[in-house]
Amino acid sequence: MNKDKFFKELSRRDYIIKASEIVKNEGEKALTIRRIAKELNCTSACLYRYFVNIEELFFYSQIQYLDHYIDALAKAEKNWKDVWDMHIGIWECYARTAFTYPHAFNTIFFSDMSKELVGALNEYYSIFPEHIDLVARYLTDMLRTSDFFERDYQMCRKCAEAGVIDPYNAIVMNRMVCMLYKGYLKGILDNGIEEYEIEDTLAMFMRDTHTVIKNLAKDTLGHKELM
């Protein structure tokens, strides 16, 4: 086999697709340099022409799960009428998807590679342009920063600008709900979660989120769950 020729026939897209298949079918531990080389019929050293290491490849293979979150947002926002609908709705869509794919969301937002999320998202959607129609309307907010707390604060700031919460309390709300979410996610990662438990766990997280908001909000805009 002409290795130089074969290297040219491979791409980062090929690696990401194959890695995604392996992880989806067999789990993260099945993704090794030797395994990916065998599946793509190339040498193990070939991986380093496309990725820094296997961790980087795994990170890119998980970005696809954001599509589920964004698809949920696109459906949910049709029923939003005010900023609390938006704030609560975004968290509900995010948490439901995260609790369904906890390892993927932990990798995307909290692994060492998450520091490179902005650049990674730009590259990922250039590699997979067929996904861009789905994410285009939401990608701008996600590309503002790689910091998890700062991304949520963009929503909290909109609530403050709408006059439904004081600016200082918006900062507190951002911190409390983000930490609440991280606690729930860690519990799921540590203990696992069955499919039938997802909605109940989500409902508990949302009730806790409502409690935080109703104790900090200046105007609940008549939302019964915040009264």
C-alpha positions in Angstrom: 0.0 0.0 0.0 1.3 3.5 -0.9 1.1 5.1 2.6 1.5 8.7 1.3 -1.4 8.2 -1.1 -3.6 6.6 1.6 -2.9 9.4 4.0 -4.3 11.9 1.5 -7.5 9.9 1.2 -8.2 10.2 4.9 -9.5 13.3 6.6 -10.5 14.6 10.1 -14.1 13.9 9.0 -13.3 10.2 8.4 -11.8 9.9 11.9 -14.7 11.7 13.6 -17.3 9.6 11.9 -15.6 6.3 12.7 -14.9 7.4 16.3 -18.5 8.4 16.8 -19.6 4.9 15.6 -17.3 3.1 18.0 -18.2 5.2 21.0 -22.0 5.0 20.3 -21.9 1.2 19.8 -19.3 0.2 22.4 -18.5 3.1 24.7 -15.6 5.5 25.3 -13.2 2.8 26.4 -13.4 1.0 23.1 -11.9 4.1 21.3 -8.2 3.5 21.2 -5.5 4.5 18.7 -5.0 0.9 17.7 -8.8 0.3 17.3 -9.3 3.4 15.1 -6.3 2.5 13.0 -7.7 -1.0 12.5 -11.1 0.4 11.5 -9.6 2.8 9.0 -7.0 0.4 7.7 -4.1 2.6 8.5 -1.2 2.8 10.9 -1.6 4.0 14.5 0.8 6.8 13.7 -1.6 8.1 11.1 -3.9 9.5 13.8 -1.3 12.1 14.7 -1.4 13.6 11.3 -5.0 14.7 12.1 -5.3 15.0 15.9 -3.1 15.8 18.8 -4.1 12.7 20.6 -7.0 10.3 21.0 -8.6 12.6 23.6 -9.0 15.3 21.0 -10.6 12.9 18.6 -13.0 11.7 21.3 -14.0 15.3 22.0 -14.9 16.0 18.4 -16.8 12.8 18.2 -19.1 14.0 21.0 -20.0 17.4 19.5 -22.8 15.8 17.4 -24.9 15.5 20.6 -25.3 19.3 20.6 -27.7 18.8 17.6 -30.2 17.2 20.0 -30.1 20.2 22.3 -30.4 22.7 19.5 -33.3 20.7 17.9 -35.1 20.8 21.2 -34.6 24.6 21.5 -36.0 25.1 18.0 -39.2 23.3 19.0 -39.5 24.8 22.5 -39.0 28.4 21.6 -42.2 28.5 19.6 -44.1 28.5 22.9 -42.0 31.1 24.7 -43.7 34.4 25.4 -41.3 36.3 27.7 -37.8 36.3 29.1 -38.6 33.8 31.9 -40.0 31.4 29.3 -36.7 31.8 27.5 -34.5 31.4 30.5 -36.3 28.5 32.0 -36.9 26.9 28.6 -33.3 27.0 27.6 -32.3 25.3 30.9 -35.0 22.7 30.4 -33.8 21.8 26.9 -30.2 21.8 27.9 -30.6 19.7 31.1 -32.9 17.2 29.4 -30.3 16.6 26.6 -27.4 16.6 29.1 -29.1 14.1 31.4 -29.8 11.9 28.4 -26.2 12.1 27.1 -24.3 13.0 30.3 -20.8 11.8 29.3 -21.0 13.7 26.0 -22.1 16.9 27.7 -19.4 16.5 30.4 -16.8 16.1 27.7 -18.0 19.0 25.6 -18.4 21.5 28.4 -16.2 20.4 31.3 -13.2 18.4 29.9 -9.8 20.0 29.3 -10.7 20.2 25.6 -13.8 22.4 26.5 -11.4 25.3 26.7 -11.2 25.0 22.9 -14.9 24.8 22.4 -15.3 28.0 20.4 -12.7 27.0 17.8 -13.8 23.4 17.9 -17.4 24.3 17.1 -16.3 26.5 14.2 -14.2 23.7 12.8 -16.8 20.9 13.4 -19.5 22.7 11.5 -17.1 23.4 8.6 -16.3 19.7 8.5 -20.0 18.8 8.8 -21.8 21.6 6.9 -24.9 19.5 6.6 -25.6 20.3 10.2 -25.3 24.0 9.9 -28.9 24.8 9.0 -30.0 23.3 12.3 -27.5 25.3 14.4 -27.1 28.5 12.5 -29.6 30.5 14.6 -28.1 29.4 17.9 -24.4 29.1 17.0 -23.6 32.8 17.6 -24.4 32.6 21.3 -22.4 29.4 21.8 -19.4 30.9 20.0 -19.2 34.0 22.3 -17.1 32.2 24.9 -15.8 28.8 26.0 -16.7 29.6 29.6 -19.8 27.7 30.8 -20.9 30.3 33.4 -20.4 33.2 31.0 -22.6 31.6 28.4 -25.5 31.2 30.9 -24.9 34.8 32.1 -25.9 36.0 28.6 -29.4 34.7 29.4 -29.4 36.1 32.9 -28.4 39.5 31.6 -31.4 39.5 29.2 -33.6 39.0 32.2 -32.0 41.9 34.0 -32.3 44.1 30.9 -36.0 43.2 30.8 -36.4 44.5 34.4 -37.6 41.2 35.9 -34.5 40.8 38.1 -32.0 43.2 39.6 -28.5 43.1 37.9 -26.8 41.8 41.1 -29.4 39.1 41.6 -28.9 38.1 37.9 -25.3 37.3 38.7 -26.3 35.3 41.8 -28.9 33.4 39.7 -26.3 32.6 37.1 -23.9 31.2 39.7 -26.5 29.2 41.7 -28.3 27.6 38.7 -25.0 26.7 37.0 -23.7 25.1 40.2 -27.0 23.3 40.7 -26.8 21.9 37.2 -23.2 20.8 37.7 -24.2 19.0 40.9 -27.0 17.1 39.1 -24.7 16.2 36.3 -22.0 14.9 38.6 -24.5 12.8 40.4 -25.6 11.2 37.1 -22.0 10.6 36.1 -21.1 9.1 39.4 -24.2 6.9 39.8 -25.6 6.5 36.3 -29.1 7.1 35.2 -31.7 4.8 33.6 -33.8 6.1 30.7 -37.0 6.0 32.8 -35.3 8.2 35.4 -34.4 11.1 33.1 -37.7 13.0 33.2 -38.1 12.7 37.0 -34.6 13.9 37.5 -35.2 16.8 35.1 -38.4 17.7 36.9 -36.5 17.8 40.2 -33.8 20.0 38.7 -36.4 22.3 37.2 -38.2 22.6 40.6 -34.9 23.6 42.2 -34.3 26.1 39.4 -37.7 27.6 39.9 -37.0 28.0 43.6 -33.8 29.9 42.9 -35.5 32.2 40.4 -38.6 32.9 42.6 -36.4 33.9 45.5 -34.3 36.3 43.4 -36.8 37.7 40.8 -38.2 41.1 41.0 -41.1 40.3 38.7 -42.2 36.7 37.9 -44.5 37.9 35.1 -47.3 35.8 36.5 -45.5 32.4 36.1 -47.3 30.1 38.4 -44.2 27.9 39.0 -42.4 31.0 40.2 -45.1 32.3 42.6 
